[in-house]
Amino acid sequence: MKTLITSTTSTPEGPFDKRFGRAAWFCVLDEKTGESTFIKNENAEGQSGIGTKTAEKVVELGVGKVISGDFGPKAKKLLDKFGVQMVIINEDLKVIDIINRIKG
Amino acid sequence: MPLKIAVASGKGGTGKTTVSVNLQYFISKSLTDEVLLVDCDVEEPNDRIFFPDSKTTSTLEVTHAIPEIDRNKCLFCRKCVDYCEFNAIVVIPPAHFAEINASLCHSCGACSVACREGAIREKPHPLGKITTVNTGIGEGIVEGRLEVGSAMQTLMIKELKKNVSKHHRDADSDEIILFDAPPGTSCPVVETIADVDYVILVAEPTPFGLNDMTLMVELLVEMGKPFGVVINKAGLGNKEIYSFLKEQEIELLGEIPFNKEYAGKYAEGKLLQNIDPHARRCYSDIVTSIERRLLQDEGINYFKW
């Protein structure tokens, strides 16, 4: 399964981004292979509907689980509709810390 | 053409409604009885509260068109998504999913133009109500009230203004239309003042009041609107607002002193009952200032003597 982690930078050493739609980068972790890739969030600076837009992207990427600081109501509704699991983390962590937690 | 005046503020709670309601009253008593008050604060219109004996003369339900996607016709090409400025459309091709989020849609119609497959059809959604009220003062009130939960204030104000100009477009009239604007300096305010002849800014002499009034002044200068300032709650805060007005050569139309009793009357909805002589004098002065200012700006076309 693929897991998406919102990130402030394009490296695993950078801090995790607690914003979902407006996160600067997305780290997509393939739990099978353990590989992670970073995708720039092109909608981060958009005017409105960013949560929905990002949720759309998540579904398109075939991601099954999203880890972020919070999810807005519209994003939540869409992610729910497609059975994407939402995980909320409130700690200040690096992306790598979260990856390591997943890998156990 | 009717003369259009907006009452705006920047900061909320400075007294737009107080000034609007009183201005209509005093204009009807001293200038012309053909004075209409339009409540453009569509999220919480409250002008009519001050007229306990008012009667609703008509109510109009307003709708706006929200498109819907027919998934049987949709090719999931995402062209409508590209056209949508407001990110209101979600299309996920692999999932054969296409949906329009009504709360983000601004009813601009672009997606209907984008779709060549005829998969998008527009359906009316409730936007709000326009109510005409006979208050016994001037031509009464026309009020716009946005549907609860809707974020389309600007569209509602547009519909309200359209309705008002449909009924008040007599080219020869010396009618005055007062627009009570919503607070702030964003789109709904811009829409309210876009085609008015004059703006009355209601400000309070506090640091917040000055900051927000400055934002509003910048907006009005950019829009090229003539305006003057009424200072409400005079005596509170500090004197900085006066230096600002002097520095910028902005006309001070009048002042309404801060008075707890007066605030109490507002809270009870009794603004226009037993108006004390002091308030009476303040508003008469403001009406005179506005009248003088308009005569300077526009010549004598507006008023019959």
Interface residues (C-beta under 8 A of the other chain):
Chain A: N43 G46 Q47 S48 G49 I50 T52 K53 A55 E56 V59 E60 G62 K74 L78 F82
Chain B: E85 F86 N87 A88 V90 V91 I92 P93 P94 A95 F97 N101 S103 L104
